[in-house]
């Protein structure tokens, strides 16, 4: 089954569909053109030897930042936190950021709060890095270091290719910083190509077409995917999509789950997938309307979207693609235009 790509921009969803399908080519471009820049930035960071990493981001970029946080803590063994830009921009806080790497992640590089907080971080002693899809942006100019994610111009309001391009760029940075050099470019591109045309997405979209509430869950590296998928469903289909880590789901939110509230569970191969075992068991005990997205070994009798197997560290780059397709398909099934969600614009300027 192939994912059809409308060619006329006037067709609802045409832009988002085309940009979803473009992601394997974006991966290929990053791997062909971006490794040199990543290596230079990684060498500068190693030279500085930060003892802590802080990440500032908003919206979709916040989920990429959360993925980066897992990478930094697991692969590099460094403490890493998500910054709150308002502590600087609204409250005027002046923390001591010596020996800190400050990473600002923004597709547009135009958000005033990220710009102001990054400038403040530099004044406070941090080494600052901007990761954007716009090398000419104010944020790129404000940071000491910059990485271009090379996604190309993204026209649809809902971010798709810029998100996965950011994930890949951040993973390559950690790979170079740790000096492991474990890049399997052809395998990653092939997995992305497979994800663009996976079976099962249309059936799941049809099954959930009329739902108004949905729970998404995952653990470890898959948790950022659950959050990003929830955002895509909220902004394109206007349903109430709630994302929880598998562990947090069991600490209280499980009480709201029943046969009337569908659950999408991200269950990749590896540690995160195994950690989801008890969560799936509890969901099945409660009779949840459950769909598993992930490894074939984790799928039970429920509907499932089976992903191509890749290393767990890079699985978020692949598992989000069918979730983007699901958001696109559900929006169209609900007679909405996912290219232009109501009340939203491509660049959100927060202060």
C-alpha positions, 0 to 999 in steps of 0.5 A, a space after each residue: 500500500 502506498 501513501 498517495 501524495 496530492 500534487 495540487 496545493 489547493 487540495 486539502 492536506 496536499 502540502 502536509 502529505 508531500 512533506 511527510 513523503 519527503 522525509 527520506 530525501 531529507 535524511 539523505 541530504 543531512 547525511 550527505 551534507 551535514 556531517 562536516 558541520 556536526 563534527 565541527 560543533 561536536 569538537 567545539 563542545 568537547 573542547 569546552 567540556 560542559 558538565 550540564 546541558 540545558 535545552 530551550 524549545 517550544 511546541 514541536 521543537 520541545 519534543 525534539 529537545 526531550 529526545 535530545 535530553 534522553 540521548 545526552 543522559 543515556 549516551 553521554 552520561 551528562 545531566 540534562 534539563 529542559 529550560 524554562 525561558 520565562 524565568 529569564 524573559 518574564 522573571 529576569 532571573 540571572 542563573 550562573 551558567 558557567 560550564 553549561 551547554 545551552 541548546 536552543 531548538 527552533 525550526 524558524 529561529 524566530 521566537 523572541 523568548 528563545 532569542 532573548 533567553 539564548 542571549 542571556 545564557 551567553 552572558 551568563 557564561 554558557 556555550 550556546 548552540 542554536 539548532 534551526 531550519 533557518 541559518 539566517 535567523 536571529 537565533 542562529 546569529 545570537 548563538 555562538 554555534 549553529 546547526 542547520 537541520 537542512 529540511 528545506 522550506 516547510 509550507 504546511 503549518 503542522 511540522 513534519 519534515 522539520 521535526 525528523 530533520 531536527 531529531 536526526 541532526 541532534 542524534 548526529 551531534 551526540 554521535 559525533 560528540 561521543 566519538 562513536 561514529 555509529 551512523 548507518 545512513 543507508 539503513 536509516 533512509 531505507 527505514 524512513 522510506 518503508 515508514 512512508 508507505 506502511 500498511 495499517 495507517 488508513 485502517 486505524 484512521 478509519 477506526 478512530 475517525 469519530 473519537 474526541 479523546 485519545 491517549 498516547 503513551 510510550 516510555 524512554 525514547 518513545 515518549 517524545 514520539 507520543 507527545 509529538 503525535 498527540 500534538 499533531 492530532 490536536 492541531 490537525 484533527 482538533 481532538 483532545 489527545 493526551 500523552 503520558 509516559 507509560 510509567 506516569 499512565 499507571 500512576 493515576 491517568 489509567 483510571 480514565 482508560 476504558 473501552 470508550 477511550 482509545 489508546 495508541 501505545 508506542 512500543 519500539 524494539 529495545 529497552 523502551 518496548 520491554 518497559 511497556 510490557 506491564 503497561 500493555 498488560 494493564 491496558 488490556 485488563 481494562 479493556 482499552 481500545 488499544 492500537 500498538 505502534 511498534 515492533 511486531 513482537 509487541 503486537 497482540 490481538 489488537 490493531 497494530 502498525 508494525 514499524 521497520 526495526 532500527 536501533 532504539 536510539 534512532 527509532 523516534 525518527 521512524 515511528 513518528 512518520 506513521 503518526 504524522 500520516 495518521 494525523 493527516 488521514 484523520 483530519 481528512 476523514 473529519 473533513 478538515 484541512 491539515 495544511 492550515 489548522 484553524 488559529 495557527 500560523 507557521 511561526 509562533 512568537 512567544 515572549 
